[in-house]
Amino acid sequence: MTQAELADKIHSSQPRIAKAENGDTSVSIELLIRAILATGATPQEIGQVIASTGSILA
């Protein structure tokens, strides 16, 4: 999936997707989660990843 296709799918813009891909801190977590869901991840999978990294972030 291209950046433009993903942007269209989540009603965002290609430059915002490029910023997310490059780790720009101005990108919201909401945009990141919408992008992850659009690529096929489930909310449960996202939750598991967040839960497993919680101890690293603490």
PDB file of N, CA, C and O in Angstrom:
ATOM      1  N   MET A   1       0.852  -1.163   0.000  1.00  0.00           N
ATOM      2  CA  MET A   1       0.000   0.000   0.000  1.00  0.00           C
ATOM      3  C   MET A   1       0.904   1.234   0.000  1.00  0.00           C
ATOM      4  O   MET A   1       1.851   1.323   0.781  1.00  0.00           O
ATOM      5  N   THR A   2       0.602   2.162  -0.870  1.00  0.00           N
ATOM      6  CA  THR A   2       1.401   3.387  -0.920  1.00  0.00           C
ATOM      7  C   THR A   2       0.950   4.363   0.165  1.00  0.00           C
ATOM      8  O   THR A   2      -0.113   4.198   0.763  1.00  0.00           O
ATOM      9  N   GLN A   3       1.760   5.363   0.404  1.00  0.00           N
ATOM     10  CA  GLN A   3       1.382   6.393   1.364  1.00  0.00           C
ATOM     11  C   GLN A   3       0.093   7.080   0.934  1.00  0.00           C
ATOM     12  O   GLN A   3      -0.772   7.355   1.765  1.00  0.00           O
ATOM     13  N   ALA A   4      -0.037   7.357  -0.353  1.00  0.00           N
ATOM     14  CA  ALA A   4      -1.240   8.017  -0.861  1.00  0.00           C
ATOM     15  C   ALA A   4      -2.479   7.141  -0.674  1.00  0.00           C
ATOM     16  O   ALA A   4      -3.545   7.643  -0.317  1.00  0.00           O
ATOM     17  N   GLU A   5      -2.342   5.832  -0.913  1.00  0.00           N
ATOM     18  CA  GLU A   5      -3.475   4.914  -0.731  1.00  0.00           C
ATOM     19  C   GLU A   5      -3.882   4.839   0.734  1.00  0.00           C
ATOM     20  O   GLU A   5      -5.071   4.853   1.054  1.00  0.00           O
ATOM     21  N   LEU A   6      -2.895   4.759   1.623  1.00  0.00           N
ATOM     22  CA  LEU A   6      -3.203   4.721   3.051  1.00  0.00           C
ATOM     23  C   LEU A   6      -3.859   6.023   3.498  1.00  0.00           C
ATOM     24  O   LEU A   6      -4.840   6.007   4.242  1.00  0.00           O
ATOM     25  N   ALA A   7      -3.319   7.138   3.046  1.00  0.00           N
ATOM     26  CA  ALA A   7      -3.894   8.442   3.397  1.00  0.00           C
ATOM     27  C   ALA A   7      -5.353   8.526   2.971  1.00  0.00           C
ATOM     28  O   ALA A   7      -6.203   8.989   3.731  1.00  0.00           O
ATOM     29  N   ASP A   8      -5.637   8.077   1.757  1.00  0.00           N
ATOM     30  CA  ASP A   8      -7.014   8.100   1.262  1.00  0.00           C
ATOM     31  C   ASP A   8      -7.902   7.204   2.112  1.00  0.00           C
ATOM     32  O   ASP A   8      -9.030   7.570   2.441  1.00  0.00           O
ATOM     33  N   LYS A   9      -7.397   6.043   2.463  1.00  0.00           N
ATOM     34  CA  LYS A   9      -8.176   5.066   3.235  1.00  0.00           C
ATOM     35  C   LYS A   9      -8.543   5.584   4.627  1.00  0.00           C
ATOM     36  O   LYS A   9      -9.615   5.265   5.141  1.00  0.00           O
ATOM     37  N   ILE A  10      -7.657   6.385   5.243  1.00  0.00           N
ATOM     38  CA  ILE A  10      -7.939   6.872   6.601  1.00  0.00           C
ATOM     39  C   ILE A  10      -8.296   8.362   6.623  1.00  0.00           C
ATOM     40  O   ILE A  10      -8.322   8.992   7.680  1.00  0.00           O
ATOM     41  N   HIS A  11      -8.570   8.909   5.437  1.00  0.00           N
ATOM     42  CA  HIS A  11      -9.004  10.307   5.311  1.00  0.00           C
ATOM     43  C   HIS A  11      -7.970  11.269   5.896  1.00  0.00           C
ATOM     44  O   HIS A  11      -8.288  12.144   6.703  1.00  0.00           O
ATOM     45  N   SER A  12      -6.752  11.081   5.471  1.00  0.00           N
ATOM     46  CA  SER A  12      -5.661  11.962   5.889  1.00  0.00           C
ATOM     47  C   SER A  12      -4.943  12.419   4.619  1.00  0.00           C
ATOM     48  O   SER A  12      -5.501  12.347   3.525  1.00  0.00           O
ATOM     49  N   SER A  13      -3.718  12.885   4.768  1.00  0.00           N
ATOM     50  CA  SER A  13      -2.951  13.319   3.600  1.00  0.00           C
ATOM     51  C   SER A  13      -1.654  12.532   3.504  1.00  0.00           C
ATOM     52  O   SER A  13      -1.144  12.023   4.502  1.00  0.00           O
ATOM     53  N   GLN A  14      -1.130  12.440   2.289  1.00  0.00           N
ATOM     54  CA  GLN A  14       0.123  11.715   2.080  1.00  0.00           C
ATOM     55  C   GLN A  14       1.265  12.327   2.892  1.00  0.00           C
ATOM     56  O   GLN A  14       2.061  11.579   3.460  1.00  0.00           O
ATOM     57  N   PRO A  15       1.380  13.660   2.971  1.00  0.00           N
ATOM     58  CA  PRO A  15       2.464  14.217   3.794  1.00  0.00           C
ATOM     59  C   PRO A  15       2.369  13.822   5.279  1.00  0.00           C
ATOM     60  O   PRO A  15       3.392  13.635   5.937  1.00  0.00           O
ATOM     61  N   ARG A  16       1.138  13.696   5.803  1.00  0.00           N
ATOM     62  CA  ARG A  16       0.981  13.260   7.205  1.00  0.00           C
ATOM     63  C   ARG A  16       1.439  11.814   7.366  1.00  0.00           C
ATOM     64  O   ARG A  16       2.065  11.467   8.369  1.00  0.00           O
ATOM     65  N   ILE A  17       1.131  10.971   6.385  1.00  0.00           N
ATOM     66  CA  ILE A  17       1.567   9.577   6.431  1.00  0.00           C
ATOM     67  C   ILE A  17       3.096   9.519   6.359  1.00  0.00           C
ATOM     68  O   ILE A  17       3.722   8.733   7.069  1.00  0.00           O
ATOM     69  N   ALA A  18       3.685  10.338   5.515  1.00  0.00           N
ATOM     70  CA  ALA A  18       5.150  10.380   5.415  1.00  0.00           C
ATOM     71  C   ALA A  18       5.764  10.804   6.750  1.00  0.00           C
ATOM     72  O   ALA A  18       6.774  10.245   7.176  1.00  0.00           O
ATOM     73  N   LYS A  19       5.151  11.795   7.412  1.00  0.00           N
ATOM     74  CA  LYS A  19       5.651  12.218   8.725  1.00  0.00           C
ATOM     75  C   LYS A  19       5.560  11.077   9.735  1.00  0.00           C
ATOM     76  O   LYS A  19       6.490  10.853  10.510  1.00  0.00           O
ATOM     77  N   ALA A  20       4.440  10.357   9.723  1.00  0.00           N
ATOM     78  CA  ALA A  20       4.277   9.229  10.642  1.00  0.00           C
ATOM     79  C   ALA A  20       5.334   8.173  10.364  1.00  0.00           C
ATOM     80  O   ALA A  20       5.939   7.630  11.289  1.00  0.00           O
ATOM     81  N   GLU A  21       5.550   7.888   9.104  1.00  0.00           N
ATOM     82  CA  GLU A  21       6.527   6.881   8.714  1.00  0.00           C
ATOM     83  C   GLU A  21       7.946   7.264   9.134  1.00  0.00           C
ATOM     84  O   GLU A  21       8.781   6.400   9.403  1.00  0.00           O
ATOM     85  N   ASN A  22       8.200   8.552   9.186  1.00  0.00           N
ATOM     86  CA  ASN A  22       9.527   9.042   9.569  1.00  0.00           C
ATOM     87  C   ASN A  22       9.660   9.336  11.058  1.00  0.00           C
ATOM     88  O   ASN A  22      10.696   9.830  11.504  1.00  0.00           O
ATOM     89  N   GLY A  23       8.618   9.035  11.830  1.00  0.00           N
ATOM     90  CA  GLY A  23       8.696   9.202  13.278  1.00  0.00           C
ATOM     91  C   GLY A  23       8.527  10.623  13.774  1.00  0.00           C
ATOM     92  O   GLY A  23       8.969  10.946  14.877  1.00  0.00           O
ATOM     93  N   ASP A  24       7.905  11.468  12.994  1.00  0.00           N
ATOM     94  CA  ASP A  24       7.683  12.859  13.396  1.00  0.00           C
ATOM     95  C   ASP A  24       6.798  12.895  14.635  1.00  0.00           C
ATOM     96  O   ASP A  24       5.726  12.291  14.657  1.00  0.00           O
ATOM     97  N   THR A  25       7.243  13.597  15.657  1.00  0.00           N
ATOM     98  CA  THR A  25       6.510  13.630  16.926  1.00  0.00           C
ATOM     99  C   THR A  25       5.223  14.469  16.869  1.00  0.00           C
ATOM    100  O   THR A  25       4.440  14.462  17.819  1.00  0.00           O
ATOM    101  N   SER A  26       5.005  15.186  15.770  1.00  0.00           N
ATOM    102  CA  SER A  26       3.769  15.970  15.662  1.00  0.00           C
ATOM    103  C   SER A  26       2.580  15.110  15.231  1.00  0.00           C
ATOM    104  O   SER A  26       1.442  15.579  15.249  1.00  0.00           O
ATOM    105  N   VAL A  27       2.829  13.867  14.847  1.00  0.00           N
ATOM    106  CA  VAL A  27       1.754  12.975  14.401  1.00  0.00           C
ATOM    107  C   VAL A  27       1.018  12.430  15.624  1.00  0.00           C
ATOM    108  O   VAL A  27       1.639  11.950  16.572  1.00  0.00           O
ATOM    109  N   SER A  28      -0.298  12.511  15.587  1.00  0.00           N
ATOM    110  CA  SER A  28      -1.099  12.075  16.736  1.00  0.00           C
ATOM    111  C   SER A  28      -1.155  10.551  16.830  1.00  0.00           C
ATOM    112  O   SER A  28      -1.039   9.841  15.832  1.00  0.00           O
ATOM    113  N   ILE A  29      -1.335  10.077  18.048  1.00  0.00           N
ATOM    114  CA  ILE A  29      -1.502   8.643  18.274  1.00  0.00           C
ATOM    115  C   ILE A  29      -2.773   8.158  17.580  1.00  0.00           C
ATOM    116  O   ILE A  29      -2.836   7.017  17.123  1.00  0.00           O
ATOM    117  N   GLU A  30      -3.769   9.010  17.503  1.00  0.00           N
ATOM    118  CA  GLU A  30      -5.027   8.658  16.836  1.00  0.00           C
ATOM    119  C   GLU A  30      -4.776   8.354  15.355  1.00  0.00           C
ATOM    120  O   GLU A  30      -5.324   7.389  14.823  1.00  0.00           O
ATOM    121  N   LEU A  31      -3.962   9.163  14.691  1.00  0.00           N
ATOM    122  CA  LEU A  31      -3.634   8.919  13.290  1.00  0.00           C
ATOM    123  C   LEU A  31      -2.852   7.617  13.143  1.00  0.00           C
ATOM    124  O   LEU A  31      -3.105   6.836  12.226  1.00  0.00           O
ATOM    125  N   LEU A  32      -1.909   7.388  14.042  1.00  0.00           N
ATOM    126  CA  LEU A  32      -1.122   6.158  13.989  1.00  0.00           C
ATOM    127  C   LEU A  32      -2.002   4.926  14.149  1.00  0.00           C
ATOM    128  O   LEU A  32      -1.837   3.943  13.428  1.00  0.00           O
ATOM    129  N   ILE A  33      -2.931   4.978  15.089  1.00  0.00           N
ATOM    130  CA  ILE A  33      -3.811   3.828  15.314  1.00  0.00           C
ATOM    131  C   ILE A  33      -4.738   3.616  14.118  1.00  0.00           C
ATOM    132  O   ILE A  33      -4.965   2.477  13.710  1.00  0.00           O
ATOM    133  N   ARG A  34      -5.275   4.697  13.553  1.00  0.00           N
ATOM    134  CA  ARG A  34      -6.117   4.546  12.360  1.00  0.00           C
ATOM    135  C   ARG A  34      -5.333   3.906  11.219  1.00  0.00           C
ATOM    136  O   ARG A  34      -5.862   3.065  10.492  1.00  0.00           O
ATOM    137  N   ALA A  35      -4.072   4.303  11.063  1.00  0.00           N
ATOM    138  CA  ALA A  35      -3.232   3.742  10.002  1.00  0.00           C
ATOM    139  C   ALA A  35      -2.950   2.265  10.259  1.00  0.00           C
ATOM    140  O   ALA A  35      -2.998   1.449   9.339  1.00  0.00           O
ATOM    141  N   ILE A  36      -2.658   1.929  11.504  1.00  0.00           N
ATOM    142  CA  ILE A  36      -2.392   0.528  11.849  1.00  0.00           C
ATOM    143  C   ILE A  36      -3.632  -0.327  11.597  1.00  0.00           C
ATOM    144  O   ILE A  36      -3.529  -1.423  11.046  1.00  0.00           O
ATOM    145  N   LEU A  37      -4.789   0.163  11.995  1.00  0.00           N
ATOM    146  CA  LEU A  37      -6.035  -0.577  11.759  1.00  0.00           C
ATOM    147  C   LEU A  37      -6.309  -0.733  10.263  1.00  0.00           C
ATOM    148  O   LEU A  37      -6.787  -1.776   9.818  1.00  0.00           O
ATOM    149  N   ALA A  38      -6.005   0.304   9.500  1.00  0.00           N
ATOM    150  CA  ALA A  38      -6.247   0.253   8.054  1.00  0.00           C
ATOM    151  C   ALA A  38      -5.361  -0.763   7.351  1.00  0.00           C
ATOM    152  O   ALA A  38      -5.696  -1.235   6.265  1.00  0.00           O
ATOM    153  N   THR A  39      -4.237  -1.100   7.962  1.00  0.00           N
ATOM    154  CA  THR A  39      -3.350  -2.088   7.346  1.00  0.00           C
ATOM    155  C   THR A  39      -3.703  -3.513   7.758  1.00  0.00           C
ATOM    156  O   THR A  39      -3.050  -4.462   7.324  1.00  0.00           O
ATOM    157  N   GLY A  40      -4.739  -3.673   8.596  1.00  0.00           N
ATOM    158  CA  GLY A  40      -5.227  -5.007   8.905  1.00  0.00           C
ATOM    159  C   GLY A  40      -5.055  -5.474  10.337  1.00  0.00           C
ATOM    160  O   GLY A  40      -5.524  -6.558  10.684  1.00  0.00           O
ATOM    161  N   ALA A  41      -4.402  -4.695  11.173  1.00  0.00           N
ATOM    162  CA  ALA A  41      -4.257  -5.085  12.574  1.00  0.00           C
ATOM    163  C   ALA A  41      -5.606  -4.961  13.286  1.00  0.00           C
ATOM    164  O   ALA A  41      -6.435  -4.124  12.929  1.00  0.00           O
ATOM    165  N   THR A  42      -5.805  -5.792  14.281  1.00  0.00           N
ATOM    166  CA  THR A  42      -7.030  -5.708  15.078  1.00  0.00           C
ATOM    167  C   THR A  42      -6.767  -4.848  16.316  1.00  0.00           C
ATOM    168  O   THR A  42      -5.618  -4.675  16.724  1.00  0.00           O
ATOM    169  N   PRO A  43      -7.833  -4.313  16.909  1.00  0.00           N
ATOM    170  CA  PRO A  43      -7.644  -3.567  18.156  1.00  0.00           C
ATOM    171  C   PRO A  43      -6.971  -4.423  19.234  1.00  0.00           C
ATOM    172  O   PRO A  43      -6.178  -3.916  20.028  1.00  0.00           O
ATOM    173  N   GLN A  44      -7.289  -5.718  19.256  1.00  0.00           N
ATOM    174  CA  GLN A  44      -6.683  -6.613  20.243  1.00  0.00           C
ATOM    175  C   GLN A  44      -5.171  -6.720  20.017  1.00  0.00           C
ATOM    176  O   GLN A  44      -4.399  -6.708  20.976  1.00  0.00           O
ATOM    177  N   GLU A  45      -4.754  -6.823  18.768  1.00  0.00           N
ATOM    178  CA  GLU A  45      -3.322  -6.894  18.463  1.00  0.00           C
ATOM    179  C   GLU A  45      -2.597  -5.613  18.866  1.00  0.00           C
ATOM    180  O   GLU A  45      -1.491  -5.655  19.406  1.00  0.00           O
ATOM    181  N   ILE A  46      -3.227  -4.491  18.600  1.00  0.00           N
ATOM    182  CA  ILE A  46      -2.633  -3.211  18.995  1.00  0.00           C
ATOM    183  C   ILE A  46      -2.501  -3.157  20.512  1.00  0.00           C
ATOM    184  O   ILE A  46      -1.464  -2.750  21.035  1.00  0.00           O
ATOM    185  N   GLY A  47      -3.553  -3.569  21.217  1.00  0.00           N
ATOM    186  CA  GLY A  47      -3.518  -3.590  22.679  1.00  0.00           C
ATOM    187  C   GLY A  47      -2.426  -4.495  23.215  1.00  0.00           C
ATOM    188  O   GLY A  47      -1.755  -4.146  24.186  1.00  0.00           O
ATOM    189  N   GLN A  48      -2.238  -5.646  22.599  1.00  0.00           N
ATOM    190  CA  GLN A  48      -1.194  -6.569  23.045  1.00  0.00           C
ATOM    191  C   GLN A  48       0.190  -5.961  22.871  1.00  0.00           C
ATOM    192  O   GLN A  48       1.046  -6.113  23.742  1.00  0.00           O
ATOM    193  N   VAL A  49       0.414  -5.290  21.779  1.00  0.00           N
ATOM    194  CA  VAL A  49       1.713  -4.647  21.537  1.00  0.00           C
ATOM    195  C   VAL A  49       1.945  -3.533  22.554  1.00  0.00           C
ATOM    196  O   VAL A  49       3.037  -3.414  23.109  1.00  0.00           O
ATOM    197  N   ILE A  50       0.930  -2.727  22.796  1.00  0.00           N
ATOM    198  CA  ILE A  50       1.053  -1.638  23.776  1.00  0.00           C
ATOM    199  C   ILE A  50       1.319  -2.224  25.160  1.00  0.00           C
ATOM    200  O   ILE A  50       2.178  -1.725  25.886  1.00  0.00           O
ATOM    201  N   ALA A  51       0.591  -3.276  25.533  1.00  0.00           N
ATOM    202  CA  ALA A  51       0.766  -3.895  26.843  1.00  0.00           C
ATOM    203  C   ALA A  51       2.161  -4.497  26.991  1.00  0.00           C
ATOM    204  O   ALA A  51       2.763  -4.423  28.062  1.00  0.00           O
ATOM    205  N   SER A  52       2.669  -5.085  25.926  1.00  0.00           N
ATOM    206  CA  SER A  52       3.982  -5.729  26.018  1.00  0.00           C
ATOM    207  C   SER A  52       5.113  -4.723  26.073  1.00  0.00           C
ATOM    208  O   SER A  52       6.195  -5.054  26.558  1.00  0.00           O
ATOM    209  N   THR A  53       4.904  -3.513  25.596  1.00  0.00           N
ATOM    210  CA  THR A  53       5.954  -2.497  25.652  1.00  0.00           C
ATOM    211  C   THR A  53       5.823  -1.604  26.877  1.00  0.00           C
ATOM    212  O   THR A  53       6.693  -0.771  27.128  1.00  0.00           O
ATOM    213  N   GLY A  54       4.755  -1.766  27.636  1.00  0.00           N
ATOM    214  CA  GLY A  54       4.528  -0.928  28.815  1.00  0.00           C
ATOM    215  C   GLY A  54       5.661  -0.989  29.811  1.00  0.00           C
ATOM    216  O   GLY A  54       6.038   0.035  30.382  1.00  0.00           O
ATOM    217  N   SER A  55       6.212  -2.171  30.031  1.00  0.00           N
ATOM    218  CA  SER A  55       7.294  -2.285  31.003  1.00  0.00           C
ATOM    219  C   SER A  55       8.579  -1.635  30.500  1.00  0.00           C
ATOM    220  O   SER A  55       9.409  -1.198  31.297  1.00  0.00           O
ATOM    221  N   ILE A  56       8.742  -1.570  29.192  1.00  0.00           N
ATOM    222  CA  ILE A  56       9.927  -0.915  28.618  1.00  0.00           C
ATOM    223  C   ILE A  56       9.834   0.584  28.800  1.00  0.00           C
ATOM    224  O   ILE A  56      10.841   1.249  29.048  1.00  0.00           O
ATOM    225  N   LEU A  57       8.611   1.127  28.677  1.00  0.00           N
ATOM    226  CA  LEU A  57       8.424   2.568  28.743  1.00  0.00           C
ATOM    227  C   LEU A  57       8.433   3.079  30.182  1.00  0.00           C
ATOM    228  O   LEU A  57       8.662   4.268  30.406  1.00  0.00           O
ATOM    229  N   ALA A  58       8.196   2.232  31.135  1.00  0.00           N
ATOM    230  CA  ALA A  58       8.097   2.673  32.537  1.00  0.00           C
ATOM    231  C   ALA A  58       9.451   2.981  33.131  1.00  0.00           C
ATOM    232  O   ALA A  58       9.540   3.362  34.298  1.00  0.00           O
TER     233      ALA A  58
END
